[in-house]
């Protein structure tokens, strides 16, 4: 499943792709991977592999990347 994330002006700032296992991949508007959510471990990792949150926080990675422009 592919979910499009938009800012308050309805501009696309990223996407979240969810696989059949519930794992998620967050990408910015250019398609660059920002991080992943591992459903089995229940952790969110940034693009380097570091755990940045317990639970699903991939949408936060997208908003953080968009705010840094």
HELIX and SHEET records of a PDB file:
HELIX    1   1 UNK A   58  UNK A   67  1                                  10    
SHEET    1   A 6 UNK A   2  UNK A   6  0                                        
SHEET    2   A 6 UNK A  12  UNK A  18 -1                                        
SHEET    3   A 6 UNK A  24  UNK A  28 -1                                        
SHEET    4   A 6 UNK A  33  UNK A  38 -1                                        
SHEET    5   A 6 UNK A  43  UNK A  46 -1                                        
SHEET    6   A 6 UNK A  51  UNK A  54 -1                                        
END                                                                             
